[in-house]
Structures are given as C-alpha cells and as structure tokens.
C-alpha cells in the first residue's frame, strides 16, 4: 500500500529560436506535451514490479487533472481516491534543449484533506508493506490517518519518505529515508554528519531504522543495536529527479519479498544510481503490460553460415510456448518497442549461477521493460576462461537463465564479445555488473552509436564463479 499526495507532472517540450518582441524572454515553440504521475503516484508505479500488487491511496479531485491521473495510474496500480481539500496538484515544466525554462505549479489542498478514514483502515488491513512518500501537502499531518499508520507500524513494515513540510514519521516505522538536507533540517542545530544524524533521528522519531541518503555519496543506515552501515553508491551521471522515490520504492519491494533491511537498502542504493544514469523521472515509463507470449531462446553459433540457424533436436526446450531463433527474439523486441517499451540487454558467461548474478539481472530488468541476456557459448567461455570452463554447458546455462522471472529472452553467441549480437539487437540499455567500472568495454561505443546507454549495475562483492570453484576445491 502506498499512501501520499499525487501530482500530475507535465513536461512541455519545444524549441527556442527567438526572443519575444514585447519582453526579454525566450519564446518556446511547442513540439509535444508529456504527462505522467508524480509524487506518490510515481512511487506507486515504481513499486509495481512482477508479483507485487500495489494499492495507492491519495487525494484526487474530480477535475480534469484528477481524471487524467487516474487514467495514467489505473492500468498499473489500484487507485483509491480520497476527497481532497482543493484541486488536483499539477506541475508544468517548459523545457527546451534538455533544460527547464520555467515551472508552473497549480492546485493542491490548502488544508489537510477530509480523509475517508474507513477505506484507509480497510486497505491497511490487507497490506503486507506500507510506503508513505510524503510530499508536504497535509496528508501525513491528518490526526486520524496518523493514528491508523502508528497502529499499522506495530504489526507491518512501514517505510516513510519524509518531507520538510510534512508530518514527522509515526513511531514504530521500519525505516525512514530522509535525504541529507532533510535530515539536517530535522536534526540538532549545527549537526551535518550523516552518521550522527542517522542515529539521532532514529532515537528522536522512535523508529527502528533511519537511512540518510546523500546522493552520489551513497547512504548511511542506522539501526538499533548496530553501528551505522555505509552503503556507497555506484558512480552515475544523469538526472536525479525522482531518485528518492526510486530508493524508497525499491526498499519497499525488497522488504515485501523477504529481504533483510540492510540487503534491501543496499539494493536500493544501486537501483537509485541506475535510475539517475537512465535519465530520472523524465525518462521513466511504467512497466509495459504485454500479453503473455512465452520467453525466447535464440541459438546463434558463429559457425552457422546463415543468420538464422536451424534448431537441432538436442537443444533443450525451456518450457511450453518457448520460441527459438533470431526471428523470435526480434519479433519479441519489436512487440515491446511498439508498445513504447525500453529494451535492456546484459551479457556474460553465467557459469554457476550465484546471488551476484541474480542481483545484477534483477537490477537490469528494472531499468526497462524487457531483459535480453546475451550468453557466451561453451567455445567462447573456454577461450576467455581456460580449458576447464565452463562447468555448466551452454544449453543448461540458458535453461536456468530463462527460468528466472526477470529474464525475458536468452541469446547464445559464440564470439569473444557480444558486439555482433548487440548490433542486431540494438538495445536501448546495455547493462553490466559494477565490477566493470573503469574498464574499457569494446561494445560501449557501438551501443552509444544508436543512442543507447551503458549502465553499471550494483556489484555484490565476494560473489563470483571463480570464488565458488576455489571454495569447492579440486574435488
């Protein structure tokens, strides 16, 4: 359950080629207008992951902006509107050449909403995890809603993303996620150290944990009975808009899937960095709802003289409805693109699957709408790793990868690098593990040549196939 204030974000994109004759201001010739949910609406969409049912409770007026927000949200989350104290909030940005010229804010309740407390209590009774992304419009100051949330925090994980103008987190929250500026504002006068702030605010708010986020510097997690845990952020350059929502939503999803808090926060740091690198809120699109079509397996050995090799009888059928060969992969990718989706590809040997692999695959899938894994063939692995590798044959590695929920397609290639396969696939994002940071990837320039992005994913230290083999020993 997500409880908070929603905003209709509008980006008016255009070009500026002249100054107005009647005032010293640029004239924006409009090219297009993009509308998307903001505030708690964005946080709810970011929680809408496979296997996660999201209910959003938010003040929504019966006006044009409110109806538009419901249209944008309803395909992805269940919307429970509350009666607001004013018109629906909107934020309109006039943009040219990637820069904002002006932001116009309209609407928003002038006082706390008249909440339908009964429905809030009912939804809380069915929730497994509660996320409160506060946007300072009054909802988190409503006394009846605060009582319900405080009661829920005694039995449910409640994650609270605070706002300088919002109410204080209710006691008992599992986690509160202020950024450093918010933590400084709420902390003792003159205190700016995120380590001290994480511990002090946890005690002041009487919550179980506080995580102070500090942008590119990472995050500081303070929990009762433990020293503050520092979680550095992978290097990322891009638009940070919405990174706080991405962080809090990632924690909520991870907690709902049973991960301990420190693991959930660590994963969220990596996903927030990937979010920034991918372009932030302006480039986000909700998960594309596609009709089930089965996953895709393509076998593409370099020795085959034709571009679409035949399927041999000894190739494993991964599951019912599987499609094989490059045409099937290209049809799948074209279908996702036609629905406005973003194609993510990643690659590697994936010999002896381990938690580091799974973490990278999950993070890669969250960066777009479908994930294609480019898998080194047995011959390719032998050339790269030596004659004793791979331990697991290519067909079995492909079968295991395709069985993972976040993987939508697997392509086996026989070269030493995935350049040829990438040139045919042309993904929007090429994602690699954070252990590649600072290394030259021969495929990076190719991906950028068609406007694609290269992303580094969170790296789970100490988890590798080599380390597993060393622990197993010669026997």
C-alpha positions, 0 to 999 in steps of 0.5 A: 500500500502506498499512501501520499499526495499525487501530482500530475507532472507535465513536461512541455517540450519545444524549441527556442529560436527567438526572443519575444518582441514585447519582453526579454524572454525566450519564446518556446515553440511547442513540439509535444506535451508529456504527462505522467504521475508524480509524487506518490503516484510515481512511487506507486508505479515504481513499486509495481514490479512482477508479483507485487500488487500495489494499492495507492491511496491519495487525494484526487479531485474530480477535475480534469487533472484528477481524471487524467491521473487516474487514467495514467495510474489505473492500468498499473496500480489500484487507485483509491481516491480520497476527497481532497481539500482543493484541486488536483496538484499539477506541475508544468515544466517548459523545457527546451534543449534538455533544460527547464525554462520555467515551472508552473505549479497549480492546485493542491489542498490548502488544508489537510484533506477530509480523509475517508478514514474507513477505506484507509483502515480497510486497505491497511488491513490487507497490506503486507508493506506500507510506503508513505512518500510524503510530499508536504501537502497535509496528508501525513499531518491528518490526526486520524490517518496518523493514528491508523499508520502508528497502529499499522507500524506495530504489526507491518513494515512501514517505510516513510519518505519524509518531507520538510513540510510534512508530518514527522514519521509515526513511531514504530516505522521500519525505516525512514529515508530522509535525504541529507538536507532533510535530515539536517533540517530535522536534526540538532542545530549545527549537526551535518554528519550523516552518521550522527544524524542517522542515529539521532533521528532514529532515537528522536522519531522512535523508529527502528531504522533511519537511512540518510541518503546523500546522493552520489555519496551513497547512504548511511543506515542506522539501526538499533543495536548496530553501528551505522552501515555505509552503503556507497553508491555506484558512480552515475551521471544523469538526472536525479529527479525522482531518485528518492522515490526510486530508493524508497520504492525499491526498499519497499519491494525488497522488504515485501519479498523477504529481504533483510533491511540492510540487503534491501537498502543496499539494493536500493542504493544501486537501483537509485544510481541506475535510475539517475544514469537512465535519465530520472523521472523524465525518462521513466515509463511504467512497466509495459503490460504485454500479453503473455507470449512465452520467453525466447531462446535464440541459438546463434553459433558463429559457425552457422553460415546463415543468420538464422540457424536451424534448431537441432533436436538436442537443444533443450526446450525451456518450457511450453510456448518457448520460441527459438531463433533470431526471428523470435527474439526480434519479433519479441523486441519489436512487440515491446518497442511498439508498445513504447517499451525500453529494451535492456540487454546484459551479457556474460558467461553465467557459469554457476549461477550465484546471488551476484548474478541474480542481483545484477539481472534483477537490477537490469530488468528494472531499468526497462521493460524487457531483459535480453541476456546475451550468453557466451557459448561453451567455445567462447567461455573456454577461450576467455576462461581456460580449458576447464570452463565452463562447468555448466554447458551452454544449453543448461546455462540458458535453461536456468537463465530463462527460468528466472522471472526477470529474464525475458529472452536468452541469446547464445553467441559464440564470439569473444564479445557480444558486439555482433549480437548487440548490433542486431539487437540494438538495445536501448540499455546495455547493462553490466555488473559494477565490477566493470567500472573503469574498464574499457568495454569494446561494445560501449561505443557501438551501443552509444552509436544508436543512442543507447546507454551503458549502465553499471549495475550494483556489484555484490562483492565476494560473489563470483564463479571463480570464488565458488570453484576455489571454495569447492576445491579440486574435488 
